[in-house]
Amino acid sequence: MIETLERFDLEALDRFDAVIDVRSPAEFAHDHIPGAVSLPVLDDAERARVGQIYVQESRLKARRIGAALVARNIALHLEGPLRDKPGSFAPLVYCWRGGQRSNALATVLSQVGWRIWVLRGGYKTYRRWITAALYDAEPTFHAILLDGDTGSAKTDVLGRLADLGLQTLDLEAMAEHRGSLFGAIPGHSQPSQKLFETRLVHALNELDLARPVVIEAESSKIGEVMAPPMLWKAMLAAPYIELSAPAEVRARYLTQAYGDIVCDPAALEATLAKLPRHLGRKSLEAWRELARAGAFEALALALIESHYDPAYRRSRRQGARRSLGTVLLKRLGALDRQRATEQVAALVRAFTG
């Protein structure tokens, strides 16, 4: 039996035993419904081949070859991931727009005897739902920003707040980026904008909207992904708690937190080359010399004093958010960060009553 899911929302997914994405692996990697498993009926090379035949040769030949490939791949799925599914198995199947690929798998699976659901409109229906939630709607939650100059251990404290039972959103984790010019994670590429938004909506869906959510203060762009309008509005309206530590202490902390870049001269040189030109050629060359000499704390301090702290001050002058308090840290050791976390948690709880 094949049935159609007309309207998408995350709660609707609870009724299905699995969500099956039949698109190609590249399409799946770009973005997919949370919790979906990838069972492509055409892999990337097969999809490209069939499309090329369709355009350059004939529609009939493309469909014949495509059908044979789809049949083989479905057989592999039945003999592999689907081989032990019980008779009551009831998955939701989707492709790009709810057309041939999803219906091909759904038809075969329904003949096995399973109850199959197909998402009308496929992935495009899902994306319209995401767009409505993040681009068309007003904020659905109340945020508190965790602010502070570069190197004040905001990300570490945010993680510790979650351990204390406060609600948090770790945007840098979702974006797979540490949120600054030096924030790229070696060996990791960032998710697509769409996949970042999927992660965000899924995280928001897990929140208790009656309680505040602590978010690290970020710019509207985290690496190459952008904060969508609903999130950015919530952040602009949010009060903030500031972490404050001496520049020398922050410089020392940064050399530890960014040890992966410090240990990679080529990555460090490439990142220094991306610094704004207005900082001046002499400064840029002096910083390169510090990097070559292994004087990483001195380099971090120079960047803090000449680039990052002035940029933060300019950014703060542009807003008029309410301050809930400042947490001072003379050092940034593990115990210092834990004490700071407890002070931040106390400020959050005092604000929310």
C-alpha positions in Angstrom: 0.0 0.0 0.0 1.3 3.5 -0.9 0.0 6.6 0.8 0.9 10.2 0.5 2.1 12.6 3.2 0.6 15.9 2.1 2.0 18.2 4.7 5.4 18.1 6.3 6.4 18.9 9.9 8.9 17.2 12.2 6.2 15.8 14.5 4.8 13.9 11.5 8.0 12.0 11.2 7.2 10.2 14.5 4.6 8.0 12.8 7.2 6.4 10.5 9.6 3.6 11.2 12.2 5.2 8.9 12.6 8.1 6.6 14.3 7.0 3.3 16.0 9.5 1.0 16.4 8.0 -2.5 18.3 10.9 -4.0 21.9 10.6 -5.0 24.6 10.6 -2.3 25.7 14.1 -3.3 22.2 15.4 -3.0 21.9 13.7 0.4 25.2 15.2 1.6 24.0 18.7 0.6 21.0 18.5 2.9 18.4 16.0 4.0 15.5 15.5 6.4 16.8 14.9 9.9 17.2 11.2 10.7 16.8 10.2 7.1 18.8 7.2 5.7 20.3 7.4 2.3 19.2 4.6 0.0 19.8 6.1 -3.5 18.1 4.5 -6.5 20.8 6.2 -8.6 24.3 7.1 -7.4 25.9 10.3 -8.5 27.7 8.9 -11.6 24.6 7.0 -12.7 22.4 10.0 -12.3 24.8 12.1 -14.4 25.0 9.4 -17.0 21.3 9.0 -17.4 20.9 12.8 -17.6 23.5 13.1 -20.3 21.8 10.4 -22.4 18.5 12.1 -21.9 19.8 15.4 -23.2 22.3 14.2 -25.9 20.7 11.0 -27.2 17.1 10.0 -26.5 14.5 10.2 -23.8 13.6 6.5 -24.4 17.2 5.3 -24.1 17.7 7.3 -20.9 14.6 5.9 -19.3 15.4 2.3 -20.3 19.0 2.5 -18.9 17.8 4.5 -15.8 15.1 1.9 -15.1 17.6 -1.0 -15.3 20.0 0.9 -12.9 17.1 1.7 -10.5 16.0 -1.9 -10.5 19.5 -3.1 -9.6 20.0 -0.6 -6.9 16.6 -1.4 -5.3 17.5 -5.1 -5.3 20.7 -4.2 -3.4 18.8 -2.3 -0.8 16.3 -5.2 -0.4 19.2 -7.6 0.1 21.0 -5.2 2.3 19.6 -2.5 4.7 16.0 -3.6 4.2 16.4 -7.4 4.5 15.4 -7.7 8.1 12.5 -5.3 8.2 9.3 -6.8 9.7 5.9 -7.0 8.0 4.8 -3.9 9.9 7.6 -1.7 8.5 6.1 1.6 7.4 8.7 4.1 6.1 8.4 7.6 4.5 10.1 7.8 1.1 11.2 11.0 -0.6 13.2 12.2 -3.6 13.8 15.7 -5.1 10.2 16.5 -5.9 8.2 13.4 -5.1 8.4 12.0 -8.6 9.9 9.0 -10.4 12.7 8.0 -8.0 10.6 7.9 -4.8 7.7 6.3 -6.5 10.0 3.6 -8.1 11.2 2.5 -4.6 7.8 2.9 -3.1 6.1 0.7 -5.7 8.6 -2.2 -5.1 8.5 -1.9 -1.4 4.7 -1.9 -1.4 4.7 -5.1 -3.4 6.8 -6.7 -0.7 3.8 -6.0 1.6 5.0 -3.0 3.5 2.9 0.1 4.0 4.8 2.9 2.3 4.3 6.7 2.5 5.6 9.1 -0.1 6.2 12.8 0.7 4.3 14.9 -1.9 6.6 17.3 -3.5 9.6 15.5 -2.0 12.6 17.4 -0.7 11.3 20.7 -2.2 8.3 20.4 0.2 10.6 20.0 3.1 12.7 23.1 2.0 9.5 25.2 1.8 8.8 24.2 5.4 12.3 25.2 6.5 12.1 28.5 4.6 8.8 29.3 6.3 10.3 28.6 9.7 13.5 30.5 9.3 12.8 33.2 6.7 9.1 34.1 7.0 8.4 33.6 10.7 9.1 35.8 13.7 11.4 34.4 16.5 9.8 31.6 18.5 12.2 31.7 21.4 14.0 34.2 23.7 17.8 34.3 23.5 20.5 35.5 25.8 23.9 36.1 24.2 27.1 35.1 25.7 29.5 37.9 24.6 33.1 38.7 25.1 36.2 39.6 23.2 38.1 37.1 21.1 39.8 34.4 23.3 37.5 34.8 26.3 36.5 31.1 26.2 32.9 31.8 25.2 32.6 28.4 23.3 33.9 26.4 26.2 31.6 28.2 28.7 28.7 27.6 26.4 29.3 23.9 26.5 29.6 23.9 30.2 26.3 25.8 30.5 24.6 22.9 28.7 26.1 20.5 31.3 24.5 22.7 34.1 21.1 22.2 32.5 20.7 25.5 30.7 19.4 25.5 27.2 22.0 26.4 24.6 22.4 26.6 20.8 25.9 25.9 19.6 25.9 27.6 16.3 29.6 27.1 15.7 29.2 23.3 16.1 26.3 23.3 13.6 28.4 25.4 11.2 31.5 23.4 11.8 33.5 26.6 12.2 34.9 28.5 15.1 33.4 31.8 14.0 36.5 33.9 13.1 39.0 34.4 10.3 41.0 31.6 12.0 37.9 29.5 12.6 38.1 26.9 9.9 38.6 23.4 11.2 41.5 21.6 9.3 40.2 18.6 7.5 36.6 19.7 7.8 34.5 21.4 5.2 31.5 23.4 6.4 28.0 22.1 5.7 25.9 23.8 3.0 23.7 26.6 4.0 20.7 24.3 3.7 22.2 21.6 5.9 23.1 24.3 8.5 19.5 25.4 8.5 18.3 21.8 8.8 20.5 21.4 11.9 19.2 24.7 13.3 15.5 23.8 12.9 16.1 20.4 14.4 17.8 21.9 17.4 15.1 24.5 17.8 12.5 21.8 17.7 14.1 20.2 20.8 13.9 23.4 22.9 11.4 24.3 25.7 10.2 27.7 24.3 9.2 28.8 27.8 12.9 28.9 28.8 15.6 31.2 27.5 18.3 29.9 25.2 21.9 30.9 25.6 23.7 31.6 22.3 27.3 32.7 21.7 27.4 36.2 20.3 28.3 35.8 16.6 28.3 37.9 13.5 25.6 37.2 11.0 28.1 35.0 9.1 29.9 32.0 10.6 32.5 31.1 8.1 30.6 30.7 4.9 27.1 30.1 6.4 24.7 32.9 7.3 22.3 33.2 10.3 18.8 33.1 8.7 16.5 36.0 9.5 14.5 34.4 12.3 17.6 33.5 14.2 19.3 36.9 13.6 16.3 38.8 14.8 16.3 36.8 18.0 20.0 37.5 18.5 19.7 41.3 17.8 16.9 41.6 20.4 18.7 39.5 23.0 20.3 40.8 26.2 23.8 39.7 26.8 26.3 38.5 29.4 29.9 39.4 28.9 33.0 37.4 29.6 36.1 39.7 30.3 39.7 38.6 30.5 43.0 40.5 30.0 44.4 40.5 26.5 47.6 38.6 27.5 45.5 35.8 29.1 43.3 35.6 26.0 46.3 35.4 23.8 47.7 32.5 25.8 44.3 30.7 25.6 44.0 31.2 21.9 47.3 29.5 21.2 46.0 26.5 23.0 42.4 26.6 21.5 43.8 27.0 18.0 46.7 24.6 18.3 45.7 22.8 15.1 46.4 26.0 13.1 49.5 26.9 15.1 51.0 23.5 14.2 50.3 24.0 10.5 52.5 26.7 9.1 50.9 26.6 5.7 47.4 27.0 7.1 48.5 29.8 9.4 50.2 31.7 6.5 47.1 31.2 4.3 44.9 32.6 7.1 47.2 35.6 7.7 46.9 36.4 4.0 43.2 36.9 4.4 43.5 39.6 7.0 42.0 43.0 5.9 44.4 45.1 3.8 43.6 48.2 5.9 45.7 46.8 8.7 48.7 47.7 6.7 51.5 45.9 5.0 54.1 46.5 7.7 51.8 45.0 10.4 51.0 42.0 8.2 54.6 41.3 7.5 55.5 41.7 11.2 52.9 39.2 12.1 54.2 36.8 9.5 57.6 37.1 11.1 56.2 36.2 14.5 54.5 33.2 13.0 57.7 32.0 11.3 59.6 32.5 14.6 57.0 30.4 16.5 56.1 33.4 18.7 52.5 32.4 18.7 51.4 34.1 21.9 52.9 37.4 20.7 51.2 37.0 17.4 47.8 36.3 19.1 48.3 39.4 21.3 49.1 41.6 18.3 46.0 40.3 16.4 43.9 40.9 19.5 45.1 44.5 20.1 45.2 45.6 16.4 42.4 43.7 14.8 39.9 41.7 17.0 39.3 44.0 20.0 38.8 47.2 17.8 36.4 45.2 15.6 34.4 44.1 18.7 34.3 47.6 20.0 32.9 48.9 16.7 30.3 46.2 16.6 29.1 46.9 20.1 28.7 50.6 19.4 26.2 49.7 16.7 23.8 47.9 19.0 21.9 48.9 22.1 21.4 45.5 23.8 20.7 45.2 27.5 23.6 43.9 29.6 22.8 41.3 32.3 26.3 41.5 33.8 30.0 40.9 33.3 32.0 37.9 34.5 35.6 38.8 35.1 38.3 36.1 34.6 41.9 36.8 35.6 43.0 33.5 34.2 41.4 31.0 31.8 42.3 27.6 33.3 39.8 24.8 33.5 38.7 25.8 37.1 38.5 29.5 36.1 36.2 28.6 33.2 34.0 26.4 35.4 33.6 29.2 37.9 32.8 31.6 35.1 30.2 29.2 33.8 28.5 29.0 37.2 28.4 32.8 37.4 26.9 33.1 33.9 24.3 30.5 34.9 23.4 32.5 38.0 22.9 35.6 35.9 20.7 33.7 33.5 18.6 32.3 36.3 18.3 35.7 38.0 17.1 37.3 34.8 14.5 34.7 34.2 13.3 34.7 37.8 
